[in-house]
């Protein structure tokens, strides 16, 4: 069964209409009616919070364009005149808020939720300027929050679940990739077959990610992928695409039977420098959705460890800094 059919079985009550978008190569389908969201979860017009509100350490939310929502956790604070940003593609903002809160990341988060299928995510960032505009709008809203006066954007992490990978692939251009410090993909990594009968995965479609994986292995970047074993019929599954990527960079899977978060059954692991892969059993829609909900436990801890270490090294006296 294709992922689209699997995900559809969940119903809007399981995840929310906006997060039920199809995976990988699904075509856009009409979104189910959106139920009313609790007021505290709804994006609000950006407001400059009063000192009293700041002391109360409340979260900050604001819309930053079509389908994009900014979230600043209660503990958000710039360091050395800068702040870090995660841009996550696909899934309601509340899920990434929960993931960031679980990992205790000191970051701004922008969740981009454009509905079902890969097409909206690919088209939204087809223009080379589209992502830069999103960053500019985010910078303006962070400034309006009153929590990062004069601070500028520092490190960027791209995060995606399922069909959101299409946006990551668009954003990862030759000119912009050097600005991306981390890429985190939950059950969303795909290309096409060059020979569907033999299920031969198109290596050309993965070449830029192979280069990024090599940079991560050297410790220059962070690149993490988790995936299920959901079959995808006439299209390469995430499992098949990850296997192709590993063959392109000459890396082998290490069997690792373990119980992961949310009762996810891990079957193998790959770790080399800043490159990490975790494969999990699961062929149901619920297994696919768990990949999104578990990011705060599966991948975001790697990001926190990396950025915390970089901050510690930057703050240390010059004679104590570790060589990179």
C-alpha positions in Angstrom: 0.0 0.0 0.0 1.2 3.5 -0.9 2.0 5.9 1.9 -0.8 8.2 0.9 -3.3 5.5 1.6 -1.7 4.6 4.9 -1.6 8.1 6.2 -5.2 8.7 5.2 -6.4 6.0 7.5 -5.4 8.0 10.5 -8.0 10.7 10.2 -7.7 14.4 11.1 -8.1 13.6 14.8 -4.7 11.8 15.0 -2.5 14.6 13.8 -4.4 17.6 12.6 -5.5 18.3 9.0 -2.4 20.3 8.1 0.0 17.6 9.2 -1.7 14.8 7.4 0.0 15.7 4.1 1.0 12.8 1.9 4.6 11.5 1.9 7.3 11.3 -0.7 5.7 11.3 -4.1 2.0 11.6 -3.3 0.0 14.0 -5.4 -1.8 16.8 -3.6 -5.3 15.9 -2.4 -8.0 18.2 -0.9 -7.2 18.8 2.7 -9.9 17.7 5.2 -11.8 20.3 7.1 -9.6 21.9 9.7 -11.0 21.6 13.2 -10.7 24.6 15.5 -7.3 24.9 17.1 -7.0 25.8 20.8 -6.3 29.5 21.1 -2.9 29.0 22.8 -1.7 27.0 19.7 -2.8 29.5 17.1 -0.2 31.8 15.6 -0.8 35.4 16.6 0.1 38.8 15.1 3.6 39.6 16.3 3.6 41.6 19.5 6.4 43.2 21.6 5.9 41.7 25.0 6.2 43.8 28.1 9.0 43.3 30.6 6.5 41.7 32.9 5.6 39.1 30.3 9.3 38.6 29.6 9.9 37.8 33.2 7.1 35.2 33.1 9.0 33.4 30.3 6.2 32.9 28.0 6.5 31.5 24.5 6.2 33.8 21.4 4.3 32.9 18.2 3.8 34.9 15.0 2.9 34.2 11.4 5.8 34.8 9.0 4.1 34.3 5.6 1.8 31.8 4.0 1.8 28.6 5.9 4.8 29.6 8.0 4.7 30.1 11.8 7.5 31.4 14.1 7.9 30.0 17.6 10.3 31.2 20.2 10.4 28.9 23.3 10.2 30.5 26.7 14.0 30.2 27.3 14.9 31.7 23.9 17.8 34.1 24.2 20.5 35.3 21.7 24.2 34.5 22.3 27.1 36.8 21.4 24.7 38.9 19.3 23.2 36.1 17.3 20.4 33.5 17.4 20.0 30.1 15.7 17.1 29.0 13.5 15.4 25.7 12.6 13.2 25.8 9.6 11.0 22.8 9.5 8.9 21.7 6.5 5.6 19.8 6.8 3.5 19.3 9.9 1.7 21.6 12.2 3.8 24.0 14.2 2.8 22.5 17.6 4.7 19.3 16.8 8.0 21.1 16.3 7.3 23.2 19.3 7.0 20.0 21.3 10.1 18.6 19.8 12.2 21.7 20.5 10.9 21.8 24.0 11.8 18.2 24.6 15.4 18.7 23.3 15.6 22.1 25.2 17.1 23.8 22.1 17.7 27.5 22.4 16.5 28.3 18.9 13.9 30.1 16.9 11.7 27.7 14.9 9.8 28.3 11.7 7.3 25.6 10.8 6.2 25.6 7.1 3.0 23.7 6.6 1.6 23.8 3.0 -0.7 20.9 3.0 -0.7 17.6 1.1 1.8 16.2 -1.4 5.2 17.2 -2.5 4.2 19.7 -5.2 3.3 22.6 -2.8 6.7 22.2 -1.0 8.7 22.1 -4.2 6.8 25.0 -5.8 7.0 27.3 -2.8 10.8 27.5 -3.0 11.2 27.2 -6.7 12.4 30.8 -6.8 16.0 31.2 -5.6 14.8 34.3 -3.6 11.9 32.6 -1.8 13.9 31.2 1.1 15.8 34.4 1.6 12.5 36.2 1.8 11.4 33.8 4.5 14.6 34.4 6.5 14.1 38.2 6.1 10.6 38.0 7.4 11.7 35.8 10.3 14.5 38.2 11.2 11.9 41.0 11.4 9.5 39.1 13.6 12.3 37.9 15.9 13.2 41.6 16.3 9.6 42.5 17.1 9.5 39.8 19.8 11.6 42.0 22.0 13.8 39.0 22.9 16.7 39.4 20.6 17.4 43.1 20.3 20.0 43.7 17.7 20.7 40.0 17.3 21.3 38.6 13.8 20.8 35.1 12.4 23.7 32.7 13.0 23.3 29.0 12.3 20.6 27.5 10.2 19.2 23.9 10.4 16.8 22.5 7.8 14.3 20.0 9.2 11.6 18.0 7.3 9.1 15.2 7.7 7.7 13.3 4.7 6.8 15.5 1.7 8.6 18.5 3.3 11.8 17.0 1.9 10.9 18.6 -1.4 11.4 22.1 0.1 14.8 21.0 1.6 15.9 19.8 -1.8 14.9 23.1 -3.4 16.7 25.2 -0.7 19.9 23.2 -0.9 21.3 25.0 -3.9 25.0 25.3 -4.6 25.0 28.9 -3.4 22.9 28.4 -0.2 24.2 25.0 1.1 27.3 26.5 2.7 25.0 28.5 5.0 23.2 25.4 6.2 24.8 23.9 9.3 22.4 20.9 9.7 19.9 18.9 7.8 17.5 16.6 9.7 15.1 14.4 7.8 12.3 12.2 9.3 11.0 9.6 6.9 11.4 12.0 3.9 14.3 11.4 1.5 13.6 10.4 -2.1 14.3 10.7 -5.8 13.2 8.6 -8.8 14.1 5.3 -10.4 16.2 5.2 -13.5 14.9 1.6 -14.1 11.6 1.0 -12.3 11.6 -2.7 -13.2 14.9 -3.3 -11.5 14.1 -0.6 -8.8 17.4 1.2 -9.7 17.5 4.4 -7.7 18.6 7.6 -9.5 22.0 8.5 -8.0 22.1 11.9 -9.7 19.1 13.0 -7.7 21.0 12.3 -4.5 24.5 13.7 -5.4 24.2 16.9 -3.5 23.2 15.0 -0.4 26.1 12.6 -0.8 28.4 15.6 -0.8 26.7 17.0 2.3 27.0 13.6 4.0 30.7 13.6 3.3 31.0 17.1 4.9 29.1 15.8 7.9 31.4 12.8 8.2 34.3 15.3 8.5 32.4 17.1 11.2 31.8 20.2 9.1 28.1 19.7 9.1 25.3 17.6 10.8 23.2 15.3 8.6 20.7 13.0 10.2 18.0 10.7 8.7 15.5 8.4 10.3 13.1 6.2 8.3 10.5 3.5 8.4 10.2 0.5 6.1 7.0 1.6 4.4 6.9 0.4 0.8 6.0 2.9 -1.9 5.1 0.9 -4.9 6.3 2.5 -8.2 8.5 5.0 -6.4 11.7 4.5 -4.4 11.0 4.3 -0.7 12.9 6.3 1.8 14.6 3.1 2.9 15.7 2.4 -0.7 17.0 6.0 -1.2 18.9 5.9 2.1 20.5 2.6 1.0 21.5 4.2 -2.3 23.0 7.2 -0.4 25.1 4.9 1.8 26.4 3.0 -1.2 27.4 6.3 -2.8 29.5 7.3 0.2 30.7 3.7 0.8 29.1 3.3 4.3 27.6 0.1 5.7 24.7 -0.3 8.1 25.4 -1.6 11.6 22.6 -3.9 12.9 21.3 -2.4 16.1 18.2 -3.9 17.5 16.8 -1.5 20.1 13.5 0.1 21.3 13.4 3.7 20.4 11.1 6.5 21.4 7.3 5.9 21.0 7.9 2.1 20.8 9.8 2.5 17.5 11.8 -0.6 16.8 15.2 0.3 15.6 16.9 -2.2 13.2 20.2 -0.5 12.2 22.4 2.5 12.8 25.0 4.5 10.9 27.3 6.9 12.7 30.4 8.7 11.4 31.3 12.2 12.6 28.2 14.3 12.1 26.5 11.8 9.8 23.8 9.7 11.5 21.1 7.3 10.2 18.5 5.3 12.2 16.4 2.7 10.5 13.2 1.6 12.1 10.6 -1.1 11.5 7.1 0.0 10.5 4.9 -0.2 7.5 1.8 1.6 8.8 0.7 5.2 8.7 1.1 5.4 12.5 4.7 4.4 12.1 5.2 7.2 9.6 3.7 9.8 11.9 5.8 8.7 14.8 8.8 9.8 12.9 7.6 13.4 13.1 6.6 13.2 16.7 9.9 11.7 17.8 12.3 14.2 16.3 12.9 15.8 19.7 14.2 12.4 20.8 15.8 11.0 17.7 17.6 13.9 15.9 17.3 17.2 17.7 19.6 16.0 20.6 22.4 15.7 18.0 21.8 19.3 17.0 21.8 20.5 20.6 25.0 18.7 21.3 26.7 20.1 18.2 25.6 23.7 18.8 26.3 23.6 22.5 29.8 22.3 21.9 30.4 25.0 19.3 29.2 27.6 21.8 31.5 26.3 24.5 34.5 26.3 22.2 33.7 29.8 21.1 33.5 31.0 24.7 36.7 29.3 25.8 40.0 31.2 25.9 41.9 31.0 22.7 44.6 28.7 24.2 42.0 26.2 25.3 40.0 25.9 22.1 40.1 22.5 20.5 41.5 22.4 16.9 38.8 21.9 14.3 
